[in-house]
Amino acid sequence: MTKLQDNHKRVISSTFHMLEKSIDDMIFILSNNIKECTYEIHRDISESRRLELLLKLNNLKKFIADFVKDNLLEKEITIQSHIFNSKISFWEIHLEEISSKTINKKYGNMGIDTKEYDDVLNFLINYIKSI
């Protein structure tokens, strides 16, 4: 194969990065019983199909690794603290968007004790800021 130019490597690397992360998510879902307080993954895939999928997904990761190596694609390096800081900001923004003032304005009166509701949200926001 002819050597890829840098601008092509960047776009190809990004696509493979997203693909690999998605595969990792699928492997996690297939390998774990997920039952959280706000969501649950219902297992409806048979054990034989689950094992087949895990094998195929791991093979796909190997194919990606070979492609990346053969084409001298660079790894995307992400700094741990950057991930945490961006997620914390994201959480804060979304919690602020469900304040009683915002909800009442967008969707009408909530019909609850908004002070108690907002106190809980503010506690969560402040707790998140302490992380």
Secondary structure, 3 states (H helix, E strand, C coil): CCCCCHHHHHHHHHHHHHHHHHHHHHHHHHHCCCECCCCECCCCCCHHHHHHHHHHHHHHHHHHHHHHHHCCCCCCCCCHHHHHHHHHHHHHHHHHCCCHHHHHHHHCCCCCCHHHHHHHHHHHHHHHHCC
